[in-house]
Amino acid sequence: MSLPEISPQEVEAKDSAYILGTYARTSFHPRRGKGAQLIDAGGKVYWDLLAGIAVNALGYAHPRLVRAMKEEASKLYHVSNLYYQPAQVLLAEKLITASGMAKVFFCNSGTEAIEASLKFARLATPGRHGVVSFTGSFHGRTFGALSMTGNEGYRAPFEPLVPGTFFIPPNDIAALDAAVNETTSAIVMEPIQGEGGIVPFSDDFLKAARAAADRAGAALILDEIQSGLGRTGSLFVFKQKGIVPDMVTLAKPLGGGLPLGAVLVTERIAALLKPGLHGTTFGGNPVACRLGLELLSELEEKDYPAKVAALGAWFERRLKRLKKVAPGIVDIRGTGLIWGIELDREAAPIAKALLAKGFVVGTARKNVLRLLPPYVVPKKALTAFVDALEVTLKEEVK
């Protein structure tokens, strides 16, 4: 049985009638996808430069993932973590082998991965509850994750939240050293802030964070939910930076488009976890894990991280040339296939105009265009985007 035919207007009406208004939806109705392209309800084709907010690393309808989903779903949709699952342990093996960490905990999302990592940090630092996080950070919307998120607009409506979080500016080593002390349980940081506007932490700062955590006996948690699994040109950002965190949180592309999160931990953390201290009903679902296994295999076999690194270097040159000639570009930040284009005006109207021209992009803060293309995006799509953005900025969109 197929879904009943329903027009875009009916979809919007039913959405308004029955779904909580927690999203500022764009009037865009994608119905199918292939590779790095989306097709809307009217048949118009778009280049997708957002990838479901960094989820669809291999784009849409990837043959390997489609085959795997059909095969695994015909066996077990779900079986629970009380029993053993082949896809789950094989995915775990791949993650641990590639990362050099000790063990993995599977959950459903990035937010849940952050929540788990905060609990694990408490186990590792008895009697402590202080957390050092960063202005501009985003770690999720549950109470613990929201408490670590450095965006006052997200936090204020729900305060008081979990106490003990201290926010400092990114890349300020003096502030870091002043903030981390004997009360600190964890330092939580995105190596590249996503919602904060694609703001990278410097190599020196990441090394300083590792050193500060070591001095204080705190846990260093790297949130690679948006930046990890190949997006920066390496499977893990921390491997590029020459540091070893105590925990790494993952999600976004991990499940090949299905909900799947993970926390990778060192042996020190792994030794503290016993049955009953944490758990999940759906985390590590067999279909999601099978897709994750196929995704990682595809990334490794086709050497996608190296392709992403090379494409990102080429794209950076194009963006920097654009900055010299297009009005309104303040800064270009990023690496690989994670980019922020900071504007001197609000980004939302520019994103809307680009959508009308056939390009799906995101925003961050009020004035940053956020680009998170699938790894299969062709150069011609990025070239066309650069040309369209130049035209759009010159049109002085209000």
N, C-alpha and C positions, 0 to 999 in steps of 0.2 A: 504494500500500500504506500503510495506517495503522499506527500503533504498536499492538502487542497490548494488550488490556485488562489492566491491572495495578492491584491494590488499593493504597491507601496503606500498608497493613501490609507488602505485598510490596516496595514501593518502599523503605521504611525498612530492611527486612531486607537487600535487595540493596546498598543504600548502605553499610550496616555491613560487609558481606562484601567489597565490591570497591573502595570509594572511600576514599582516605586521609582520616583524620579531622582535617582541618585547619579544619573549621567546626563551631561549636556550633549545630547546626541546631535550628530550631523545628519542632515537629510541625504543620506547615501545608502543605497540598498544593494550591496554586493550579493550575488547569487551563486557565482561559480568562480573558480580560479584555475590557472595553469601556469606553472613556473612562477615568474615574478609578476604576473598580471592578474588583475581582478576584472570580472565582467558583471555589470550591474543588471538590474531587473529589465532595463530597456535594451540590453545588449551592448552598451558602451564599454570599451576596454580601457583600463587604467594601468599604469605602472604603479605597483605597490612598493613604496619606499618606507613603509612602517612595519610590515610583516607581523601584523597583529600585536604590535608593541613588542617586537623582538622575539616573538614566538616561532613564526614559520621560517626557520632558518633555511630550509630547502624549498621554500615557496609552497605552491599549491599543487595538489594531485600528483605528488612525486610517486612514480611507479613503485619504488621499493617500499615506501611507507604504506601505500594503498594495499599492496599485496600482503604486507605483514599484518595490517589491521584486520583485513578480511580473514586471514588464516587464524589469528589469535582469537578474534571475536567468535569464531565458529567453535572454539573449544571452551574457553572460560571467560566470561565478562569480569568475574570477581570471585575471590575465594577466601579472603581475609588473611591477616598476618599471623594467624594461629598455625598456619600450615606452610609448607615449602613451595616455592614457585621457581621454575627454571629461569624464566626471563628476568626475574628480579635479581637472582644471584649472578647471572651472567652480566647484567648491566652494572651491578655493584663491582664485579671484578674489573670491568673495563674502566670504570671511574677511578678506582683505587690504583690500578696499574698506571694509568695515564697521569694521575695527580701526585702520586707518591705519598698520599695520606694513608691512614690506617684502616678506617672503617667508614661506612655510610649509613645514614638514617634516611629513609624515604618518607615523604609526606605528599601533600596535594598541591602545594603552591609555594611561592616565594615568601609570603607572609608567614605561613606555617613553618618554613625553614628558619626564619628569623626567630620566631617564638621558641622553637626547639633549641636553637643555639644559645639564646639567653638563659634558658633553663640549664643547659649543659654548663654554661659559664658559672652559674650559681653553684653547681655541684663542685666545680673545680676551685672555687674561692669561698669556702664556708664562712658565713658571717658577713660577707660583703654584698652590697647591692648597688654600688655606684657604677654608672655607665658613662663613658665619654663618647659623644657622637658629634655631628657636624652640622653647622648651618647649611641649609640647602639640601640636606639629605632626605631620602625617602626610603623607608624600609617596610611599609605596609600599613594597613588600616585597623588591625586588631589592637587591643589595648597595649600590649607590650611593644609591638612593632611601631605603633603610632607614637608611643612615648619616646622612642628613639629617633623619630622623624623630625628633621629640623625645619619644619614649615609651620609657622604659627597659625596660619589659616586653617590647616588640617587639624591641629591639636586643640585649639581654643574652645570649640563647641563641646568638647568631651572631657574637659578638665574637671576635677583632678584626675590625672593619669597615674601610671606607675611612677613613684617618686625616685629621685636619685640620678636623673640624667642631666649631664652637664654638656652644653653645646659650645663648640669652639669653631673658629673659621677654618676652612680648608687650607692646608699647606702652611700653617702657622706653627712652626716647631716650638717656639717659646711658649705659646698658649698650650700646646700639647704637654710639654714638660711640666707646666704649672698645674694642669688639670689632673694628670694621672698620679695617683698616690695610693697609700695603703688601704683606702676604702674602695678602690676601683675594682670592680668585678670584670669588666670587659671594655674594650675599645671596639666600636662597631663602625665600619666604614665601607663605602663603595669605592673601589679603586678609580672608577669614573662615575661621578654622580650623573644619574639619568634625568629624573624629573627636575633636578636642580639646574639643568641647563647644559648638560654634557660638560662637566667640569672635571678634568683629570687631576688626580693627586700626583705630585711629583715623585720620582723614584726616591729622592732623599727623604721626603716626608714619610713614605711608606716604610723605609728602613728605620726612621726615627720612631715610628709607631711600634714597630716590632721591638726596638730597644726599650722603649718606655714600658711596654707590657711586660717585658722580661724583668726590668728593674722592680716593678711593682708586684710581680707575681699575678698579673691580670691576664685574661684571655684576649687574644687578637682575633676578631671575627671579620672576615672579608666578605662583603655582600657582592657576589658576582652574578646576581640573578639576571641583570640586564646586560652586563658586559662580558659574561663568561661564555664558555663553550664555542669558541672560535671567532667571536665577533671582533676581537681586537687583533686578530692574526695569530693568536695562540689559543690552544684549547682552554687554558687557564691564565688569567691575567697575572696572578702571583708568580707563575713560572717565568714570565717575561721580566718580572721586577726583581728576582733574586731573593725573595723572602719566603718564609714558610709560616703561614698563619696557624693558629690553633684550630680554627674552623673556617670552612668556606660554605656559603649558602648558594644554592643553584635552583633554577626553575626555568621560566620562560621557554627556551627551545627544547628543554630536556625530554619532554614527553612527545616530541614530534607533532605537537598540536593538541595533545590531550593534557589534562591537568596532572602535573608531576613536579614535585620539589624534592630537594635533597640537602642534607648537611654532611659534608665531609669533615672528619675529625682526625686529630693526631692520636697516637697511642695513649698519651697522657689522658686525654678526654675519654677515649673509648673504654679505658679501664674502669671508669667511674660508673658507667651505665649498666644497670641490672634490670632484669624483667620487672615490669610494673612502674618504672620511673618515668617512662614516656611511651606514647603509642598513638595509633591512628587506625580508624576503620578502613578508609579507602586508600591511604597512602601506599605507593608501590603496587598499584593495580596491575594485573598481568598484561592487559592490552597496552596500557601506557608504558610499562617497562619494556615490552617487546618493541614498541615504536622507538623508545629511547635507545635501545640496543642497536636497532637498524640505523638510527640517526648517527650515533657515534661511529658505527662501522663505516657508513658512507663518508663521514667527515675525514676519517683516517685513510680510507682506501683511496679517496680522490684528492687527498691533501688539501682540503678546503681552507684550513687556517693559512697556509702559504698563499693560496689564491686570494683570500680576503686581504692579507697584508699587501700584496702587490696591487690589487685593485684599489685599496684604500690610499696607497701612496699616490697613485695616478689621480684619484678623485680629489685628494687634498690639493694637488697642483692646480686642477681645474677650478676648485672653489677659491683658492687664493688669487687666481687670475680674475675671477669674477668680482672679488672684493675690490679690486683696483678700479673697476669700470662701472659697477652697479651702485646706484644710490641706496643708502640706508643700511649697508652691512657694517656692523660695528666690529665683529670678531668671528673667527672660524675656529672651532675647537673639535678635537676628536682624533680618531685613529681607526684603521681598518674600515669597518662598516658601522661605526657609531659616530655620528656627527651632529654638532649643534651649530646653527647659523644665527648668531645674535644680531638683532635688528635694532634700529633706532625708533621703532614703532611697534605696536602690538602685532603679534605673529598670527593670531587667529584669522584676521581678514586675508592675510597673504595665503595661509593654508587653504582657506575656502576658495580663493581665486585659482590656486594651483589645482585643486580638485576639479574645478570646472574645466581646466585645461588637460585633465587626464592624469594627475599625479596625486597619489595618496601619501600625505606626510603628517607628522605629528607636531605638537608644540610642547614646550617646557617653559616654566615660569610664564610671564606674560609676553615676552619679546624674543623667544628663541624658537626657531624651526628645528624640530628633532627628526633626524633621519636614521632609520634602523632597517635598511633594506635586507631582503633575503640574500643569502650567500650566492644564489644562482642569478642574481641580477646582472644583466649584460651591460657593457659599457655604453651601448647606444641609449639605454634608458637613463643613465646618469647624465650623459651628454644632453639629451633632450630636456632633462630636468633643469640643468644649469641654464640652458637657453630660455626655458619658460620662466624661471625665477628672475632672470635679468629683465625680461619683458614685463613681468608682473610688477617688479619694483619700480620700473620706469613709468608704469601706468598710475602710480601714486594711489594705490588702493586704500580706501578709507576704512 
